[in-house]
């Protein structure tokens, strides 16, 4: 590096990595700027570049608070978080010219629009632009089948992942840096209008979450100390909810997958029985399912809008807006479904077992296109992930890679009885049924009249009748599948 270059600043571009710990791009930038003009900390809010998917409303709420947290952490280093909005490639061009930066560093992303922007920048700046692996533990180009193809089935993907080299240890937190001292214009975060207004619907979301790297660390410590050893047996129970609740922190990169992977192993000298060990492995498999989803997105960039399995392209979906709206509002008459949809609206999150139940209900009981559900989740989930969200919806719908067969139709009555046996979850999110005994909560229409009266439940008034009959809906779904198979056989 020449003396002139040595006196030029280095840019670190934050994306899905809003943290100071285990951030390869940041670590490299800080090292490179030790004797130069310092590090410029940059975040670009880009919803206009071709192929970039705009964030949903709940994600924007999280982003606002996560950036606020990151800004505070950077100021503690003596730096400033520069905020710019617009097409990323153009913003980078402007900042490079403005500062004569000698280097720009970022951690890779895997959406088509984001990758196209990154390629454009790399093509223009060559070795001046460096990218790193911080979002995934294995790059999609590294984890392939024996024939060099991408994996389409999760189990062999997990076997390949778990039998290979262990993910690297997390990098240490950056607690000191030579920060750029020049005066760079930065946009005001409120001008991006990320927070809801008229009305402000985020009250309960705010009460449930602490966005930012510090919040992620608190949540990770709570999970590993209290719940990870029972995860294998308790993760399907939405009432007590002993899941990690780390998904939004991971989605925004406030914690890295490397940190989570290594945190899942016991501390030195800990003696775990087989059940504890199995629970920890079950959680690691969830981390690897996320990796699998990103590998799919890399190869099939339209995962959110096109059936992975084109066999389903002519499927006879039905599009009744009133039925879709009832599902969105948690007014289907099936308490476990309604509890899930109301939890989502109130808290910006939904328990994973219930996500499968409400997803199956939408695409199989109501015959509504999975893309409608994916869009609703994208807008309302604080952890709306560009890879995991569409991959999970396609899994539920039977249209995706390694998907649950379409003919596997979750029975919402039995699901409620099995996974919410004491009714704690339904009672919490469907207060109209709060006085109804647990044994009637899975199907309140079957409760004796005197029990309904005693609980103050008037079906069709205080709580809706079922929007569809389970058995009839199941038969209709299987008939739709049969019509698809028949059509395929005649082609």
N, C-alpha and C positions, 0 to 999 in steps of 0.2 A: 504494500500500500504506500503510495507516494505521500510526501509531507502534506501536499494540498488536500489529498483525500482524507488524510488523518485528521485534518482540521474540519472536516465536513461532518454534519450530524448523521445519525443512523435512525431510521424510522422503524418502529415496530407497530405493525397493523393488527389490532385486536379484531377478532371476528367471533367465532364460537369458542372463545377461550378467555373469558373475562376473569382472569386470576393472575396472581403473581407467583404461585407455587406450581412447580412442574409445568412450566410454559417454555418449551424449547425455543420458540422464536424470540421470546423476551430474553431468555438467558443468553442467546447468541448475540442479540443486539446490545445488551448491557456489556458483554465482554468486548465486543468490537468497538464500543464507544468509550472505553476506559480512558484513553489518552486523547480523544478527539473533542469535537464540539458537543458531544452528548447525545442522549437518546430523546427522540420525539415520540410521544405516545399518541397513537391515532386510532379513532374509531369512525367508520363511515356507515351512515344509515342509507342503505341503497335499496330502494323499492322500484327503481325505474330501469335498471339494466335488463336487457333482453334475457328472458328465461329465469330471472330471479323471482322467487315466489314471495309476495308480501306477507309479512307476519300477521297472524290473527290478533284480535284485540287483547286477549289475555296474555299472549306472548309480549305484546308491546308494553303492557303494564309491568311485566317482569323485567323487560329490558330497561325501562326507565329507572327502576330501583337498582338493578344490577350495575348499570353505568354510574349511578350516584355512588354506590359502594366502591366501585373500581376507582373512580375519580378521587375519593377520599384516601384510598390506599396509595395511589400514585403521588398525591400531594404530600403524603408522609415521607416519600422518598425525596421530595424536593422538586418534583416534576409537575407537569400539567397534562391533563387528558384533552387532546384537541379533537373536537367534534366537527365533522363535516358531513353533509348530505348531498346525494346525487349519484350519478353513474361512477362506480368505483374506479374504473380505469382513468376517467377524466380527472377525478379528484387526485389520484396518485400522480398523474402527469403534472398537475398544477403544483402540488406540494414538492415534488422532486425539483421542479424548476425554481420554486420559491425559496428553497433552502439549500440547493446544490447538494442534496444528501448523497453520501457515498454508498449507502446500502439501505435496502428495505427488506424486512423480514416478516414472514407470516406463517401461521400453521394452516395446513391444507384443509380445504372443504371439498365436498363431493357432489354438490348439486350441479346440474349442467350449466346453468347460467353463471354461477360463481366460478366454476372451473374455466369457462370460456373467458371471463374477465381476467382471471389469473394468468392464463396462457398468453393473452394479449400483452399483459404487463411484462411477463418474462421474456417474450419475444422482443420487446422494445429495449429492455434494460439488461438482458443477459445475466452475467454473474453479479450484477448489482442487486438483483432480486433473488432472495433465497427463501425457499419454503421448507417446512419441517412437519414431522408427524406428531400431532398433539391431540387430535380428535379421536383417533383409533389406535388400538394396540398393534394391529397389523394392516399394512396398506393392502388394498384390493389386488394390486399387482403381485403381491408376495404370497398370498394364500390362495392357491389354485388346486384343481384336481390333478391327478396324475397325468392327464392329457393336456394340462395347461389351460383348462377352461374354468370359468367361474362356477362356484357351487350353487346349486339350486335347491338343495336339501340340507336342512339344518344339522341333523345328526352327524353325517360325515364331516361337515364343516367344524363342528365342535370337536370331533375326534382329531382332526388335523390340527386345529388350534391348540388343543390341550396336550398333544403329543410333541409339539414343536418346542422351540426355545421359550423359556418363560419371559413374559413381558418385562421390560427393563424396570429398574427401580425408579421411583419418582425423583425428579430433579428438585433441589432445595429451593425454598422461597427466596425471591429477590428482596433483600432488605436494605440494599444500598445500590445506588446507581449514579453515574455521571449524567445528569439531566440537562437537556438543551435549555439554555437560558434566554434565547431570543423570544421576541414577542410575536407569536403566531395567532392570527385570527381564529376564533373558535365559535361555533354556533351555540346558542343557548339551548340546553336540553328541553326546557318547556316549549320552545318553538316547534319542536317535532310533534307535539300534541299526542304523546304516547299514552297519557292517562285518560280515563273515561270522564266525561262530564255530560250533564243534562241527559240522563241521570248519571251519577257516579255509582256504578254497580259493583265497585271493588271492595266494599267495606268488609265483607266476610273473607274475601281473598286476602286482604291485608292482615287480618287477624290470624290467618292460618299459615303464613309463610314469612320467611326472612330472606329475601333475595340477597345475593352477594357471596363472596368467598367466605366471609366469616360465618354467614348463615349455613353455608354448605358444610363447613368444618364442625359446627355444632350438631348438625343433623347426622353427619357421619359418625361422630363420637357417640351420640345417643343410640344409633342403630347397632353399632358394633358392641356396645356395652350392654344393651338391654335385649335386643331382638334377633340378632343374626343367628344365634344357636338354635332358635326355634323356627327359623324362617321356612324350613322345609315342610313343617306341619301346620304353621299358622298363616302362611301367606295368602291362602284362599279365603280367609274369614274377614269380611269387610267390617264387621262390628267392632272387634277389638283393634283392627288395623295395625298389625305389627310388621308392615312392610317398611322399606327403607325411607320412602318419601324423598329420595334423592334425585328422582328423574328430572325435575326442572333445573336443579343445580347442574346436572350433567348435560342437559340440553344446551345451556348457555355457557358451558365450560367453566363454571365456578369451581369445579373439581374435575380432575382428569380421570379417565378410565384406568390409568396406571395406579393412581392413588386408591381407587376403589378396589382394584384387583388385589393389591398387596394388603390393604386393610382387612380383606376377607380371610387372611391367614392368621392363625393365632400367634400371640406374642411368644417369644422364646420361653420355653419351659412350661407352657400351658399344656395341660393334659385333657384332650377332648375325647369324648366317646364317639362311637360311630355315627350316632344320630346327629351330634353337633357337626361332625365333619361333613356328613351328607347335606346338612342344611347350608353350610357354607359353600359347598360345591353347587348346590341348586341356585344360590344367588349368583355365583360366578357364571353359571350358564345363562342367566338373564342378561348379564353384561355382554356375553358373547352373542346372544340373540340380537342385541343392538348392533354389534359389529356386523353380523350377518345381514341385517337390514341395510346398512350402509354399503356393503359390498353389492347388494342387489341394486341399490340406487345408482351406484357407479356404472353398472352394466346396462341397467334399464332406467334411464333418467326420467321417464314419464310414469313412474310408479304410482303417482297420485292421481293420474287421469286416464290411464289405459290398463285394461285387464292384462295381468302378466300372462295368463292363459287365454289366448284369443278365442278358444272354444266358447267362452262366455259372452263374446261380443253380441250375438243375437238374443241373449237371454231376455225373456219377456218381463222386464221390470215394470212395475206400476208406479205412477208418479203423483198420487193424490196428495196435494199440498196440505189439506186438512189433517190427514193421517200423519204426515211428516211433522207437522207442527205439534200435534198431540205428543208425539215421541219426544221432540225437542223440549217441550215444556214439562215432561214428566206427568202426562195425563193419559196414560194408556190403559189404566185399570189393572195393571199387573204391578203389585207393590215393589218387587225387587227391581224391575225396570225403572219405575218412576223414582225410586230412591236414588238410583244411580244417576239418572238424568238431572235430578235436583241437586245432588251433591256436586255434579259438574258445574252447574250454573252458579251455585252459591260459593264454591271454593276454588274453582278453576282446575279441578283435578277429580279423578275417579279411580277407585280401587280397581286393580287390573282384572280380577275375576269378574267384577261387575261390567267392565268394559266388554268382555267377551259375551256376557249375557245380553247386554243392550244391543251390541252389534249384531249378534245372531238374530235377535228379535226384529231388528229393522229390516235385514235383508231376507229373512226367511219367513217370519210371521207376517210381515207387512209387504214383502216383495218390493221394497224400495232399494234402488241402486246404491251400492256401497259407497259410491262417490259422494252422495248426499251426506252420509254419516261422517265420512272422512273430512269433508269441508266443515261440518259443524264442530267436530272435535278440534280441527285446526284453529278455528276461531275462538273456541272457549277453553281450551286446555293451556295451562301455563307451561306444560311440558310438551306442547305440540312440536314434535320432532320431524324434520323433513324426510327422514328415512323410516323411522320406527312407526310413525302414525299411518302412512299408507300401507306399509308392509303388514301391520297388524290388521288393518281393515281388510286387505286382500286375503289374509289368512282366514279370518272369520267368514268372509263371503265365499270361500272356496275357489277364488279366482287366482290366487297368488302362488308364489313358490312354496313348496312344501306345505300347502294349505290344508286346513281341516276340510274333509270332503263336504260338498254342499249338502249331501243328505244327512250329515250330522247336525241335527237341529236341537239346540238346547231347549229343554222344557223349563220355562221360567218358574213354574210352580215347584218342580223338584229341586231346581237350583236354589231357590229361596229356602226350602226345607233343609237342604244339605249344608249350605254355607252360611245361613243366617238363622240357625235353629231357635235361638232365643228371641229373635226379632229385634235385636239391638239396633241394627243398621236401618231397617225399615222404620222403626219407631222414631229414629232420629230425623230422618229426612222426609217422612210422610206423616206429619203430625196429625192429619185427619184420622189416622188409624192408631194413634198413640195409646188409646184405652182398649184396643182390641187385643185379646189374648194371643200370644205368639203362635199357638197352633192353628189359628185362622188367618194369619197374615199372608201366607203364600197364596191363598185363594179366598178372599173375603166374601165373595159371592156364595160360597158354600157354608158360611157361618150361619148358625141358627138365628132366626129373627130376633129373639130376645137378647142374644149376645151383641148383635149389631145395635139394637136399641140402647142397651146398657152402655155401649161404647160411644154412642152419639153418632153412629155412622148411618147415613142414608144414601145407599147406592144410587147413583145417577144424580145426586144433589151435592152431598158433601164430598163424595169420592166417586169417580166415574165407573160405569160398568166396563168390563173388558172390551177393548176396541176390536178385538177379534177373538174367536173361539180357538183355543189351542189346537185341538184335534183337527178342526176344519182348516186352520191355517197350515198345519203340518202337511195335510193331504194336498192342499193347493200348491205348496212349495215343491213337493215331490212330483206333482203333475207337471209343474213348470220345468223342472229338471228333466223329466222324461220327454217332454216336447222338444227340449234342446237336443237331447241325445238322439231322438228320432230324426230330427232335421239334419243332424250331422251324418247319420247313417245313409240318408238319401242323397247326399251331395255326391 
